[in-house]
Amino acid sequence: MRRCPTCNRNYTDEALLFCLNDGATLVDTSAKQALSIREARSQFGVSWGRLIIGVATGKLKIRRIGRDWRVKRADLEAYMRKR
């Protein structure tokens, strides 16, 4: 499954590379379970400040893996739906 990071529309056709609504490059949502903060920001279009607010209020959980901070894709999707 692919998702548009701009309009959040999901596409089941794996052959599509660009969103039919706005032309943005589609992101493969089945690729990773845990995203780096940079990946989360670019794929979901969320600002750094919004992520920090989510973590500070306990609405979003992140974890340190090695030198990187990671967020679970499912947690981030749930957080984005609630905002």
VOTI-239471 format. One record per residue (C-alpha): x, z negated, y; residue number from 1. Coordinates in steps of 0.02 Angstrom, whole numbers. Last residue first. Layout:
BEGIN
r c1: X&c3: Z&c2: Y&pos: NUM
...
END
This chain:
BEGIN
r c1: -261&c3: -808&c2: 791&pos: 83
r c1: -327&c3: -840&c2: 616&pos: 82
r c1: -290&c3: -666&c2: 546&pos: 81
r c1: -110&c3: -674&c2: 607&pos: 80
r c1: -81&c3: -840&c2: 520&pos: 79
r c1: -152&c3: -774&c2: 356&pos: 78
r c1: -40&c3: -620&c2: 366&pos: 77
r c1: 111&c3: -730&c2: 404&pos: 76
r c1: 75&c3: -843&c2: 256&pos: 75
r c1: 53&c3: -694&c2: 139&pos: 74
r c1: 216&c3: -615&c2: 198&pos: 73
r c1: 312&c3: -775&c2: 167&pos: 72
r c1: 426&c3: -821&c2: 311&pos: 71
r c1: 615&c3: -820&c2: 303&pos: 70
r c1: 754&c3: -899&c2: 408&pos: 69
r c1: 925&c3: -830&c2: 369&pos: 68
r c1: 1094&c3: -909&c2: 334&pos: 67
r c1: 1058&c3: -947&c2: 152&pos: 66
r c1: 870&c3: -955&c2: 133&pos: 65
r c1: 793&c3: -1063&c2: 268&pos: 64
r c1: 607&c3: -1084&c2: 258&pos: 63
r c1: 463&c3: -1043&c2: 371&pos: 62
r c1: 288&c3: -1114&c2: 370&pos: 61
r c1: 156&c3: -1062&c2: 495&pos: 60
r c1: 11&c3: -1168&c2: 557&pos: 59
r c1: 119&c3: -1323&c2: 576&pos: 58
r c1: 101&c3: -1330&c2: 765&pos: 57
r c1: 287&c3: -1302&c2: 793&pos: 56
r c1: 295&c3: -1160&c2: 665&pos: 55
r c1: 148&c3: -1065&c2: 740&pos: 54
r c1: 213&c3: -1094&c2: 917&pos: 53
r c1: 385&c3: -1029&c2: 865&pos: 52
r c1: 308&c3: -873&c2: 788&pos: 51
r c1: 208&c3: -839&c2: 947&pos: 50
r c1: 365&c3: -861&c2: 1052&pos: 49
r c1: 460&c3: -733&c2: 950&pos: 48
r c1: 322&c3: -608&c2: 977&pos: 47
r c1: 211&c3: -535&c2: 841&pos: 46
r c1: 203&c3: -348&c2: 809&pos: 45
r c1: 173&c3: -373&c2: 623&pos: 44
r c1: 311&c3: -263&c2: 554&pos: 43
r c1: 435&c3: -288&c2: 697&pos: 42
r c1: 415&c3: -475&c2: 719&pos: 41
r c1: 409&c3: -513&c2: 533&pos: 40
r c1: 562&c3: -405&c2: 502&pos: 39
r c1: 658&c3: -499&c2: 638&pos: 38
r c1: 603&c3: -667&c2: 569&pos: 37
r c1: 661&c3: -617&c2: 396&pos: 36
r c1: 524&c3: -575&c2: 275&pos: 35
r c1: 480&c3: -652&c2: 107&pos: 34
r c1: 369&c3: -561&c2: -19&pos: 33
r c1: 451&c3: -393&c2: 4&pos: 32
r c1: 409&c3: -212&c2: -38&pos: 31
r c1: 221&c3: -217&c2: -67&pos: 30
r c1: 180&c3: -201&c2: 117&pos: 29
r c1: 266&c3: -33&c2: 143&pos: 28
r c1: 267&c3: -10&c2: 331&pos: 27
r c1: 188&c3: 140&c2: 416&pos: 26
r c1: 274&c3: 225&c2: 562&pos: 25
r c1: 160&c3: 229&c2: 713&pos: 24
r c1: 56&c3: 386&c2: 745&pos: 23
r c1: -88&c3: 296&c2: 832&pos: 22
r c1: -242&c3: 315&c2: 725&pos: 21
r c1: -181&c3: 417&c2: 574&pos: 20
r c1: -35&c3: 298&c2: 551&pos: 19
r c1: 125&c3: 382&c2: 493&pos: 18
r c1: 213&c3: 397&c2: 325&pos: 17
r c1: 66&c3: 442&c2: 214&pos: 16
r c1: 115&c3: 487&c2: 35&pos: 15
r c1: 80&c3: 310&c2: -27&pos: 14
r c1: -107&c3: 334&c2: 2&pos: 13
r c1: -179&c3: 157&c2: -1&pos: 12
r c1: -178&c3: 140&c2: 188&pos: 11
r c1: -204&c3: -23&c2: 282&pos: 10
r c1: -243&c3: -31&c2: 469&pos: 9
r c1: -146&c3: -165&c2: 564&pos: 8
r c1: -161&c3: -70&c2: 732&pos: 7
r c1: 22&c3: -75&c2: 780&pos: 6
r c1: 113&c3: -126&c2: 620&pos: 5
r c1: 19&c3: 7&c2: 520&pos: 4
r c1: 8&c3: -43&c2: 339&pos: 3
r c1: 59&c3: 39&c2: 176&pos: 2
r c1: 0&c3: 0&c2: 0&pos: 1
END
